[in-house]
Amino acid sequence: MSEGYAIELYFDPALENQVLKAWNVFARRQISTKLITTESRPHLTLLSTSFLDSSKLEPILKAFASKQEPLLSPSPPSGASRRQQRPLPLPTPSLSLLQLQAQLIDAVRKGFEIGEEYRQDSWVPFCPVAVDVPRARMAEAFSVLRDLKMPVSGYAMDVGVVEFSPVREVFSFALGNNLE
């Protein structure tokens, strides 16, 4: 049974490969393997919910994506939250990213319950690079990020819906794709 659903923003191939490289380094060092074992894809989570009707959401998300342009994904800062469950690292939110997420919330507001953490004044974007890092290995995790020359930047190119866990993409659309 599904734990929930998320609307995710996906990256251009170069940025996606940089994030995957970090995931693999964390896995080889046995610091964090969850992102690989759940078959996730590098992303920013724009919205998460316990239930959604994909038949209602698909046309809304398709129309939303067609009106957006690919955007420069901000670089994550070199630091991250010390809370154990928080993924590493957090990106620095840009105005265009905050506007995109706010527009998405407006587009899906009718018919979808939006949790407090995804409302415009409280959403904190994150691109998971490592999750469930043990406190005792946090310094090593930051060292890995430094060695990998994280943060990196690139473009957000697609928006998609996934069911989790494990992660299964339901559908996705390219940003700016005006083709029917």
Backbone torsions as a table, in degrees:
resi	resn	phi	psi	omega
1	MET	NA	144.0	-177.1
2	SER	-69.9	139.5	172.7
3	GLU	-82.3	-26.6	-179.4
4	GLY	166.5	-169.2	-177.7
5	TYR	-135.6	154.6	176.9
6	ALA	-141.1	146.8	169.8
7	ILE	-101.1	122.0	-172.5
8	GLU	-121.7	150.7	176.1
9	LEU	-104.2	124.3	-176.4
10	TYR	-103.9	157.6	-171.2
11	PHE	-102.5	167.3	172.9
12	ASP	-67.9	159.9	-175.1
13	PRO	-56.2	-38.0	-178.4
14	ALA	-65.1	-45.6	179.1
15	LEU	-68.2	-41.4	177.8
16	GLU	-58.0	-42.4	179.2
17	ASN	-65.0	-36.2	177.4
18	GLN	-63.7	-42.3	178.9
19	VAL	-67.7	-42.5	177.6
20	LEU	-60.8	-38.3	177.0
21	LYS	-58.5	-44.9	178.6
22	ALA	-62.8	-44.1	179.2
23	TRP	-57.1	-43.2	-178.1
24	ASN	-67.5	-37.8	177.4
25	VAL	-64.6	-45.1	177.8
26	PHE	-61.2	-38.1	179.5
27	ALA	-68.9	-45.3	-179.9
28	ARG	-60.9	-35.9	179.0
29	ARG	-84.3	0.6	-180.0
30	GLN	56.5	39.1	175.3
31	ILE	-90.6	-43.1	-178.3
32	SER	-158.5	126.4	179.2
33	THR	-122.9	-3.8	-171.2
34	LYS	-58.2	-40.6	-177.7
35	LEU	-64.4	-34.5	178.2
36	ILE	-76.2	-45.4	-176.5
37	THR	-68.8	-26.2	176.7
38	THR	-86.5	0.1	177.9
39	GLU	60.4	38.8	177.2
40	SER	-73.6	171.7	176.6
41	ARG	-127.0	142.2	178.4
42	PRO	-53.0	133.4	-171.9
43	HIS	-165.9	168.5	164.1
44	LEU	-113.6	131.2	177.6
45	THR	-83.9	120.9	179.6
46	LEU	-92.2	-28.3	-177.1
47	LEU	-164.6	142.2	175.7
48	SER	-135.6	143.7	-178.5
49	THR	-150.0	157.8	-179.8
50	SER	-81.8	-20.8	-179.2
51	PHE	-146.7	142.9	169.8
52	LEU	-154.8	154.3	176.6
53	ASP	-100.2	101.8	-174.6
54	SER	-63.0	-29.0	179.4
55	SER	-67.3	-29.3	175.8
56	LYS	-82.3	-36.5	-175.8
57	LEU	-75.3	-34.5	-174.6
58	GLU	-55.3	-50.4	179.6
59	PRO	-66.8	-32.2	178.4
60	ILE	-65.7	-46.5	-178.1
61	LEU	-69.2	-35.2	177.8
62	LYS	-63.4	-45.3	178.8
63	ALA	-65.9	-40.9	178.6
64	PHE	-60.3	-50.0	-178.0
65	ALA	-61.3	-38.1	-177.6
66	SER	-65.3	-23.8	-178.4
67	LYS	-91.1	-5.6	-177.6
68	GLN	-100.8	157.9	172.7
69	GLU	-111.7	150.6	172.8
70	PRO	-52.3	141.6	-178.0
71	LEU	-127.0	152.1	178.1
72	LEU	-66.9	122.8	178.5
73	SER	-82.8	126.3	-177.7
74	PRO	-67.6	151.6	178.0
75	SER	-72.1	139.9	172.4
76	PRO	-69.7	148.7	175.7
77	PRO	-72.5	166.0	-179.2
78	SER	-74.7	-16.0	178.6
79	GLY	-102.6	170.7	177.3
80	ALA	-154.9	169.3	-179.6
81	SER	-63.4	147.9	178.9
82	ARG	-88.5	-3.5	178.1
83	ARG	-66.7	134.1	-172.5
84	GLN	-61.5	-36.3	-176.0
85	GLN	-81.8	-14.3	-178.6
86	ARG	-72.8	130.2	176.8
87	PRO	-65.3	157.4	172.4
88	LEU	-104.1	142.8	-21.0
89	PRO	-97.2	175.0	175.0
90	LEU	-96.0	134.5	175.7
91	PRO	-78.2	157.5	171.8
92	THR	-80.0	118.1	-175.9
93	PRO	-71.2	133.0	174.9
94	SER	-96.4	161.5	177.9
95	LEU	-60.0	-41.3	-178.9
96	SER	-65.2	-36.9	177.7
97	LEU	-68.1	-44.4	178.5
98	LEU	-62.4	-39.1	178.2
99	GLN	-67.0	-41.1	179.0
100	LEU	-60.6	-46.1	-179.5
101	GLN	-65.1	-40.5	178.6
102	ALA	-64.1	-40.2	177.8
103	GLN	-65.6	-37.7	176.8
104	LEU	-62.7	-46.9	179.4
105	ILE	-58.4	-43.7	177.5
106	ASP	-60.8	-40.3	-177.6
107	ALA	-68.0	-34.9	-175.4
108	VAL	-102.6	-0.9	-174.8
109	ARG	-51.9	-44.8	-179.2
110	LYS	-73.9	118.4	176.0
111	GLY	93.0	-2.2	-179.9
112	PHE	-130.7	133.8	175.9
113	GLU	-80.6	124.1	-177.5
114	ILE	-105.5	118.3	179.1
115	GLY	-67.6	154.7	-178.3
116	GLU	-53.5	-39.4	-176.2
117	GLU	-68.6	-11.1	179.1
118	TYR	-108.8	5.1	176.3
119	ARG	-73.2	154.8	-171.8
120	GLN	-54.0	-37.6	-176.2
121	ASP	-87.7	-1.5	-178.1
122	SER	-131.3	-4.2	-178.2
123	TRP	-68.8	132.3	175.9
124	VAL	-120.0	110.2	-179.2
125	PRO	-67.5	143.7	174.9
126	PHE	-147.0	143.9	174.8
127	CYS	-115.6	104.8	-176.8
128	PRO	-67.5	130.1	174.7
129	VAL	-113.8	-29.8	174.9
130	ALA	-154.2	134.7	177.2
131	VAL	-123.7	156.5	-179.9
132	ASP	55.9	41.0	177.7
133	VAL	-74.3	124.1	177.8
134	PRO	-61.0	140.8	179.9
135	ARG	-50.7	-39.9	-177.6
136	ALA	-66.0	-16.8	-177.9
137	ARG	-111.0	7.2	-177.1
138	MET	-60.9	-43.8	179.6
139	ALA	-61.6	-41.3	177.9
140	GLU	-63.0	-39.2	178.9
141	ALA	-62.5	-43.9	177.6
142	PHE	-64.7	-35.6	177.4
143	SER	-63.6	-40.7	177.2
144	VAL	-60.2	-45.7	179.4
145	LEU	-60.0	-42.0	178.8
146	ARG	-63.6	-45.9	-180.0
147	ASP	-62.9	-32.1	179.4
148	LEU	-82.2	1.6	-178.1
149	LYS	60.3	38.6	172.9
150	MET	-81.0	140.9	15.2
151	PRO	-86.6	166.5	175.4
152	VAL	-127.3	168.3	176.8
153	SER	-137.1	165.9	-179.4
154	GLY	-178.4	-155.9	-176.6
155	TYR	-116.7	145.1	169.4
156	ALA	-89.3	125.5	-171.0
157	MET	-117.8	-27.0	-173.9
158	ASP	-138.4	158.6	172.9
159	VAL	-128.2	137.5	-177.0
160	GLY	-146.5	167.7	177.3
161	VAL	-114.6	132.8	175.8
162	VAL	-123.9	151.1	170.1
163	GLU	-103.9	144.1	179.7
164	PHE	-140.5	158.0	1.9
165	SER	-122.6	134.0	6.0
166	PRO	-69.9	167.1	-175.5
167	VAL	-76.1	132.9	176.0
168	ARG	-139.5	119.8	178.5
169	GLU	-69.7	130.2	178.0
170	VAL	-88.4	-48.7	174.1
171	PHE	-166.0	163.3	175.7
172	SER	-151.7	158.8	-179.2
173	PHE	-138.6	142.5	176.0
174	ALA	-73.2	140.3	175.0
175	LEU	-69.0	135.6	178.4
176	GLY	79.8	5.9	-179.1
177	ASN	-82.1	100.7	-178.6
178	ASN	-89.6	7.5	-179.9
179	LEU	-78.4	140.1	177.8
180	GLU	-88.6	NA	NA
